Amino acid sequence: MNAARIIADKRDGKRISDERLADLIAAYTRGEVPDYQMAAFAMAVFFQGMQPNEVVALTREMLGSGQRMNWHGFNKPVVDKHSTGGIGDKISITLAPALAACGLAVPMISGRGLGATGGTLDKLESIPGFRTDLSIRELQQVVKEVGCVITGASDEIAPADRRLYALRDVTATVPAVPLITSSILSKKLAEGLDALVLDVKWGSGSFMKTSEAARTLAESLVSVASAMGVRSSALITDMNQPLGQMIGNAVEVDECIDVLLDVGPREIFDLTVRLGAELLVATNLADSIDSAEHELGEVIASGKAMEIFERMVRAQGGDINSDRHVGKRHKIVAEDDGFIGSIDAEALGWIVIRMGGGRRKIGDTLDHSTGLQMMVKVGEWVERGQPLVKSFCDDHDLWEQIRPDLRAAIHLVDHEVDPLPLIVDRVAPQSESETAS
Ligand code: URA
């Protein structure tokens, strides 16, 4: 295998055969391709792109670098959701137990914060004792006992992606659609799924800044997952303002519990049941999106989803009833009357990181007690003195430092502004579009 030849061909825009890609990834996984060559390959892909069949081959090889879960003898459809990440995006925590309550198995492998966005694992670790480092054997045991699990990717899952992702992070090659596609799917498909739904976010608080860019990524993810035999669909959803009210760790878990008790913010509930409905229909457990949404609403209203969440937390070593400290409350109020014109979701994400709620560098310890609570949404009318955002922070000096940035992240205007639609579009696999037409 000649890595330099493959890099040169990619640099020149030539198609790389499945066999050569397989050789490259296998050699990289064995440690026979140095990082500088793999970084050059990533940069060549960044500039030249990849053809769809190359992305399928790359994904297959990255997936094959580790283990793939086997659910033989387990008679439930196995499903998962992946979100490209956003500020206040906590849907994994509400969705996994709701799906399990509907009879699906959910072996959810989640991540930590990336850029300004928080990570599901960090949020769940605000529950004392909660373990996110389960082995594949432990993960499968929890799914068999409870119906769902949320844990991190162990070394057994797609090790080639782990190494390549770290390289991409330091060589400015993360935002390449073929590399994002193979990275996400190599980990998700290792779960041995029957169906996958993708929540591809667009806007100021996500890494796809336009809805067109989000659509391109959604199409790539759906077509590669389908080519690999996993039913999938994607929703393109808004991330131009935080999702729900809470941003942080303990406060986001508290908000999820509110949703599972059926008293949480409407939009978290709506997105949870809409994404879940895609999976109930894909696995033939419901015959329409409407009836699937109804069923998911029922398992939340009846308390069944909350009961499964409590069992999952217990099975992963956590204690849902022990104190999750939340920092001292402060608030920012409107200085004038006006409409909320826009909210800089990304800036809010970075503020939470400054408060210790996310990492500035690998290995940072988090302060799970910090966070923000949004009191307004884009398009709302506010009056002078009305609270715009609350913060949770025990460190008074730090609060004084972030106060001006917090104020600057919420823009008031003197004219009406249309509220932003939460779900912008749906991307279906080609087979489904052909059946529909
Ligand atoms: N998340 C991933 O897992 N991989 C990427 O490349 C980007 C986001």
Boltz pocket constraint, residues with backbone or C-beta under 6 A from the ligand:
constraints:
  - pocket:
      binder: B
      contacts: [[A, 84], [A, 165], [A, 174], [A, 179], [A, 180], [A, 181], [A, 183], [A, 184]]
      max_distance: 6.0
